[in-house]
Amino acid sequence: MFIATLVAAPGGLDAALVDSLRRAWGGGDPRWLSPDEAAEFALPEVPPNRWDAWADLQARKVDLVVQPAQARRKKMLLADMDSTMIGQECIDELADAAGAGEAVRAVTARAMNGELDFEQALVERVRQLRGLDAGVIEQVLDARITLAPGGRTLVATMKAHGARAVLVSGGFTAFTAPVAARLGFDENRANTLLERDGRLTGDVARPILGRDAKVHALEEVTRRLGISEADVLAVGDGANDLGMLERAGMGVALHAKPSVAEACEVRINHGDLTALLYLQGYARDEFAEP
């Protein structure tokens, strides 16, 4: 048995659209998870024209996911930070303060789309921060970093149902630690910016946390918790997230770079982070208060 889930921005999902697709695919009665926002219905098999339907719905700003019905509710959330749990790329914001924003943003975009080696690209970008007053980090956190919509609700709801929440980033601990605290994550992992005499040295501690380190976090935490990788919901947007997205029981490409989205079965382009709760079968009245 499979479940088809449709998610849109609030007010963006039409009942007639849901019913039309359900009938075309011979699905069961629709279950509305949130009025005019999210609905699901059962299917006996994966429709052969799933991706054609997906493309049509994308034009209507509706996300569609078809997945096995069993074991949808996950026991662990493994989330990227930059452009996933927050709305920015932290290194780009720091680079702006260092006067190198345009050049660094160009490298970031290419690295996240898989066009550049992540570790080399990180070293190249961090080098542009050399000499920057370390106090700027706090200023950037306060003035420029915003939490992605639905993130606190996602973490709170999964934790309320016994899940472990882990924030794992190719960014920096100076950002992941406070962001994890604000969102309610149980633990966080990232790279460490090196400082000397109150200024950034333009380098990061080794080893660099990139794609392989995110996979290692998946392996290590699941082993510690005594759960399987199938019990994990991983979410990210960049090429360095692909390893964990491919290994997790549910790997979600969220507002992802094109090359990343194309490699993933589960894609959310229009909903916010609460869409990940709908994919697990949570209705809005089951959401926990952050």
C-alpha positions as CSV (number, residue, x, y, z in Angstrom):
1,M,0.0,0.0,0.0
2,F,1.2,3.5,-0.8
3,I,0.2,7.0,0.2
4,A,-0.1,10.1,-2.0
5,T,0.4,13.3,-0.2
6,L,-0.4,16.7,-1.6
7,V,0.9,19.9,0.1
8,A,0.6,23.6,-0.8
9,A,0.9,26.9,0.9
10,P,-2.1,27.6,3.2
11,G,-5.1,28.1,1.1
12,G,-3.4,26.7,-2.0
13,L,-4.8,23.2,-2.2
14,D,-8.2,22.8,-3.9
15,A,-10.5,19.9,-2.9
16,A,-11.5,19.4,-6.5
17,L,-7.9,18.9,-7.5
18,V,-7.3,16.3,-4.9
19,D,-10.5,14.5,-5.8
20,S,-9.6,14.5,-9.5
21,L,-6.2,13.0,-8.9
22,R,-7.6,10.4,-6.5
23,R,-10.2,9.3,-9.0
24,A,-7.7,9.1,-11.9
25,W,-5.4,6.9,-9.8
26,G,-8.1,4.8,-8.2
27,G,-7.1,6.0,-4.7
28,G,-9.0,5.7,-1.4
29,D,-11.0,8.4,0.2
30,P,-9.0,11.6,0.9
31,R,-7.9,12.5,4.4
32,W,-7.5,16.2,4.9
33,L,-4.5,16.9,7.2
34,S,-5.0,20.6,7.0
35,P,-7.9,22.3,5.2
36,D,-6.9,23.8,1.8
37,E,-3.3,23.0,2.6
38,A,-2.5,19.2,2.9
39,A,-4.4,16.0,2.0
40,E,-3.5,12.3,1.4
41,F,-5.1,9.2,0.0
42,A,-4.1,5.5,-0.2
43,L,-3.0,3.8,-3.4
44,P,-2.6,0.2,-4.3
45,E,0.6,0.9,-6.3
46,V,2.8,3.7,-7.5
47,P,1.1,5.3,-10.6
48,P,3.2,5.0,-13.7
49,N,2.5,8.7,-14.6
50,R,3.5,9.9,-11.1
51,W,6.2,12.4,-12.4
52,D,3.9,13.7,-15.1
53,A,1.3,14.5,-12.4
54,W,4.0,15.9,-10.2
55,A,5.1,18.3,-13.0
56,D,1.5,19.4,-13.6
57,L,1.0,20.1,-9.9
58,Q,4.2,22.0,-9.6
59,A,2.8,24.5,-12.1
60,R,-0.1,24.9,-9.6
61,K,2.4,25.3,-6.7
62,V,1.4,22.0,-5.2
63,D,3.9,19.4,-4.0
64,L,3.1,15.7,-4.5
65,V,4.9,12.8,-2.8
66,V,4.1,9.1,-3.3
67,Q,5.6,6.8,-0.7
68,P,5.0,3.5,1.1
69,A,2.3,3.7,3.7
70,Q,4.1,1.8,6.4
71,A,6.6,3.3,8.9
72,R,6.2,6.9,7.8
73,R,6.6,8.4,11.2
74,K,10.3,8.7,11.8
75,K,12.3,8.4,15.0
76,M,15.0,10.8,14.1
77,L,15.3,14.1,12.3
78,L,18.6,14.8,10.6
79,A,18.6,18.3,9.2
80,D,20.9,20.6,7.3
81,M,21.0,24.2,8.6
82,D,21.8,26.8,5.9
83,S,18.9,27.4,3.5
84,T,17.0,24.6,5.2
85,M,16.4,25.3,8.9
86,I,17.4,29.0,8.4
87,G,16.8,31.2,5.4
88,Q,20.4,32.2,4.7
89,E,23.9,30.8,4.0
90,C,25.9,31.9,7.0
91,I,29.2,32.1,5.2
92,D,27.6,34.4,2.6
93,E,26.4,36.7,5.3
94,L,29.8,36.8,6.9
95,A,31.4,37.5,3.6
96,D,29.2,40.5,3.1
97,A,30.6,41.9,6.3
98,A,34.1,41.2,5.1
99,G,33.4,43.0,1.8
100,A,33.6,39.8,-0.3
101,G,29.9,38.9,-0.5
102,E,29.5,38.8,-4.3
103,A,32.4,36.5,-4.9
104,V,31.6,34.1,-2.1
105,R,28.0,33.8,-3.0
106,A,28.9,32.7,-6.5
107,V,31.2,30.0,-5.1
108,T,28.5,28.9,-2.6
109,A,25.9,28.5,-5.3
110,R,28.2,26.4,-7.4
111,A,29.2,24.2,-4.5
112,M,25.6,23.6,-3.3
113,N,24.7,22.6,-6.9
114,G,27.5,20.0,-6.9
115,E,29.7,21.9,-9.4
116,L,32.6,22.3,-7.0
117,D,34.2,20.1,-4.4
118,F,32.6,21.1,-1.1
119,E,35.7,21.0,1.1
120,Q,37.9,23.0,-1.4
121,A,35.1,25.5,-1.9
122,L,34.7,25.9,1.8
123,V,38.4,26.6,2.4
124,E,38.4,29.1,-0.5
125,R,35.4,31.0,0.9
126,V,36.6,31.0,4.5
127,R,39.9,32.4,3.3
128,Q,38.0,35.6,2.4
129,L,37.1,36.0,6.1
130,R,40.6,36.4,7.2
131,G,41.0,39.3,9.7
132,L,37.3,39.7,10.3
133,D,36.4,40.7,13.8
134,A,34.9,37.6,15.5
135,G,32.3,39.8,17.1
136,V,30.7,40.1,13.7
137,I,29.3,36.6,14.1
138,E,27.0,37.7,16.9
139,Q,25.9,40.7,14.9
140,V,25.1,38.5,11.9
141,L,23.2,36.1,14.1
142,D,21.1,38.9,15.5
143,A,20.5,41.0,12.4
144,R,20.6,38.6,9.4
145,I,19.7,35.1,10.4
146,T,16.0,34.1,10.2
147,L,14.5,30.7,11.1
148,A,12.8,29.0,8.2
149,P,9.0,28.9,8.5
150,G,7.7,25.8,10.2
151,G,11.0,24.7,11.6
152,R,10.2,25.0,15.3
153,T,6.9,23.2,14.8
154,L,8.6,20.4,12.9
155,V,11.2,19.8,15.7
156,A,8.7,20.2,18.5
157,T,6.2,17.8,17.0
158,M,8.7,15.1,16.2
159,K,10.3,15.4,19.6
160,A,6.9,15.2,21.3
161,H,6.5,11.8,19.6
162,G,9.8,10.5,20.8
163,A,12.1,11.4,17.9
164,R,15.7,12.7,18.3
165,A,16.5,15.9,16.4
166,V,20.1,16.4,15.1
167,L,21.3,19.5,13.2
168,V,24.2,18.8,11.0
169,S,25.8,21.5,8.8
170,G,28.8,22.1,6.6
171,G,28.6,25.6,8.1
172,F,30.0,26.6,11.5
173,T,29.4,25.8,15.1
174,A,29.2,29.5,15.9
175,F,25.9,29.4,14.1
176,T,24.6,25.9,14.6
177,A,24.8,26.0,18.4
178,P,22.5,29.1,18.8
179,V,20.3,28.0,16.0
180,A,19.9,24.5,17.4
181,A,19.0,26.0,20.8
182,R,16.4,28.3,19.2
183,L,14.8,25.5,17.2
184,G,14.9,22.8,20.0
185,F,17.4,20.4,18.4
186,D,19.0,17.8,20.8
187,E,22.5,18.1,19.3
188,N,24.4,19.8,16.5
189,R,27.5,19.3,14.4
190,A,29.4,21.6,12.1
191,N,32.8,23.1,11.3
192,T,34.7,25.3,13.7
193,L,36.0,28.7,12.5
194,L,39.5,29.4,13.8
195,E,40.2,32.6,15.7
196,R,43.3,34.4,16.9
197,D,43.3,37.5,19.1
198,G,39.6,38.1,18.5
199,R,39.8,37.8,14.7
200,L,39.1,35.1,12.2
201,T,42.2,33.5,10.8
202,G,40.6,32.6,7.5
203,D,40.7,28.9,8.2
204,V,38.6,26.1,9.8
205,A,39.5,23.2,12.1
206,R,40.2,19.9,10.5
207,P,38.7,17.5,9.6
208,I,36.2,19.5,7.6
209,L,32.6,18.4,8.0
210,G,31.1,17.8,4.6
211,R,29.0,15.2,2.7
212,D,30.8,12.2,4.3
213,A,30.6,13.6,7.8
214,K,26.8,14.0,7.4
215,V,26.5,10.3,6.5
216,H,28.7,9.5,9.4
217,A,26.4,11.4,11.7
218,L,23.5,9.4,10.3
219,E,25.3,6.1,11.0
220,E,26.6,7.1,14.4
221,V,23.4,8.5,15.9
222,T,21.2,5.7,14.6
223,R,23.6,3.2,16.1
224,R,23.6,5.0,19.4
225,L,19.8,5.2,19.5
226,G,19.4,1.6,18.4
227,I,17.3,2.5,15.4
228,S,17.7,1.8,11.7
229,E,18.5,4.3,8.9
230,A,14.9,3.6,7.7
231,D,13.7,5.4,10.9
232,V,15.4,8.6,9.8
233,L,13.9,11.7,8.1
234,A,16.7,13.7,6.6
235,V,16.2,17.1,5.0
236,G,18.6,19.4,3.0
237,D,19.0,21.4,-0.1
238,G,22.6,21.2,-1.3
239,A,24.9,18.6,-3.0
240,N,26.7,17.9,0.3
241,D,23.4,16.7,1.7
242,L,22.8,14.0,-1.0
243,G,24.6,11.3,0.9
244,M,22.4,11.5,4.0
245,L,19.3,12.1,1.9
246,E,20.0,8.9,-0.1
247,R,20.6,6.8,3.0
248,A,17.7,8.0,5.2
249,G,14.3,6.2,5.2
250,M,12.8,9.5,4.1
251,G,15.2,11.9,2.4
252,V,13.6,15.3,1.6
253,A,15.0,17.8,-0.9
254,L,13.6,21.0,0.5
255,H,13.6,24.0,-1.9
256,A,16.7,22.3,-3.2
257,K,19.2,23.1,-5.9
258,P,18.2,21.5,-9.2
259,S,20.8,18.7,-9.3
260,V,19.8,17.8,-5.7
261,A,16.1,17.7,-6.4
262,E,16.5,15.5,-9.4
263,A,18.3,12.9,-7.3
264,C,15.6,12.7,-4.7
265,E,12.2,11.0,-4.7
266,V,10.8,13.3,-2.1
267,R,10.8,17.0,-3.1
268,I,9.1,19.9,-1.3
269,N,9.2,23.2,-3.3
270,H,6.2,25.1,-2.2
271,G,5.3,24.0,1.4
272,D,7.3,25.0,4.4
273,L,9.0,22.7,7.0
274,T,5.6,21.6,8.3
275,A,5.2,19.7,5.0
276,L,7.6,17.2,6.5
277,L,5.0,16.5,9.2
278,Y,2.3,16.0,6.6
279,L,4.5,13.5,4.8
280,Q,4.6,11.5,8.0
281,G,0.8,11.5,8.3
282,Y,0.5,14.2,11.0
283,A,-2.6,16.3,10.9
284,R,-2.3,20.0,11.8
285,D,-4.3,19.4,15.1
286,E,-1.5,17.0,16.1
287,F,1.2,19.6,15.8
288,A,3.0,20.4,19.0
289,E,3.5,24.0,20.2
290,P,7.1,25.1,19.9
